[in-house]
Amino acid sequence: MTDIEGKVVVITGASSGLGEATARLLASRGAKVFLGARREENLKRIVGEIGENAGYAVVDVTSQAGVQAFVEAARERFGRIDVLVNNAGLMAIAPMSATQVDEWDRMIDINIKGVLYGIAAALPIFEEQGSGHFINISSVAGVKVFSPGGTVYSGTKFAVRAISEGLRHEVGGAIRVTTISPGAVDTELKQGTSHAEAAQGVNAFYEIAIPSDSVARAIAFAIAEPADVDVNEIVLRPTVQDF
């Protein structure tokens, strides 16, 4: 037995990247995983490869009702929820002067409101159970403002850290809260901007990216700690990343 084995872990943004890597790693260590994202074909493939200890439901984290239904589907499938990984995210890099308001709104909807919707859906379950663990994915851009270009993205990720810390303080005791703040990681996140010049810069920057498994291991570490240990924050980046 490990402190991961048998736990039910619910993951948003799980059709690729960090979410997929985390689901695969935790399942290999005995967890039951429930995956959510918009791309059903990816979810179906991943769950089929993991096996009977995995399930999925299509979810758009910008819909509060959709996130609620997703979390309820996870509990219906496995009987309880031990961990919610709020992983779904969007990184739309562009200078403020481009005034890409639609992308600002989208980042706020996914990166902030999506996390809040996950908390709203899972917190009553955790309180009823007397246990639970939120893992919220922020960014090194939530530790230091990434500018020019990433100012609004940084704002959303600073918000994730603030929400996580306030949540920890409010629900402490039986419910744990962890913020994971990765640097450049090889995922689809770098494809989130429509600003051509900014996209070129992001792609060049991400040449130093480390694998998604790096973050999955950090998540597994936080989950595996005993119930009386709350790993509040992990910041990780490529060794050569100076930002």
C-alpha positions, 0 to 999 in steps of 0.5 A, a space after each residue: 500500500 502507498 498513500 496514493 493507492 486506492 485514492 480517487 483523483 479527479 483531473 480537469 484538462 486531462 486529454 493531453 499534457 500535464 493532465 494526461 501524464 498525471 492520470 497515467 502516473 497516479 494510476 500506475 501507483 494504484 489510484 483510481 482516476 477520473 478524467 475530464 476535458 472537451 476532447 472525448 476521443 482523447 479521453 476515451 483513448 487514455 482511459 482505455 489504455 489505463 484500464 478499469 481504474 479510470 473513467 471520464 466525462 466531457 467537461 468545459 470548465 467555463 460552465 459551472 453546471 458542467 463542472 458540477 455534473 463532472 464532479 458528481 459523475 466522478 463520485 457516482 463512478 467511484 463512490 468518493 473523491 479524494 483529490 481534485 486536480 484543477 489543471 485546465 488552463 489557457 496561456 494566450 500571450 500577447 502585449 497589452 497594446 494588442 488589446 486581445 480582450 476576447 483572450 483575456 476573457 477566455 483566460 479568466 474564464 478557464 484559469 480563474 473561474 474554472 478553478 473556482 467552479 471545481 472548488 465549488 463542486 468538490 468542497 461540499 463533498 470533501 467537507 461531508 467526507 471529512 477529508 479531501 485535497 485540492 491541487 491547483 495548477 498555477 505557474 512560475 508566471 504566478 510567482 513573477 509577472 511574465 511581461 511583456 506579453 504574459 501580463 494577463 496570464 500572470 494575473 490569472 495565475 497569481 489569482 490561482 495562488 491567492 485563491 489556494 492560500 485563502 482556501 487553505 486557511 479557511 478549510 484547513 485541518 482535514 482538507 489539504 490545498 496544494 499549488 503547483 507552479 511549473 515553468 516551461 513544460 512540454 504541453 499544448 499550453 504554448 499553443 494558446 495565443 493567436 498573436 503571431 509575433 508572441 507565438 514565435 517568442 513562446 515557441 522559442 522559449 519553450 525549446 528548453 521545456 521539460 516533460 509533463 512527467 516532471 509535474 506529474 511527479 510533483 503532484 504525486 509527491 503532494 498526494 502521497 504525503 501523510 494526511 497530517 502533511 499539507 504540501 502547500 506549494 511546489 515551484 519547478 522549472 527547467 534547470 536552465 530557465 532563468 525566469 
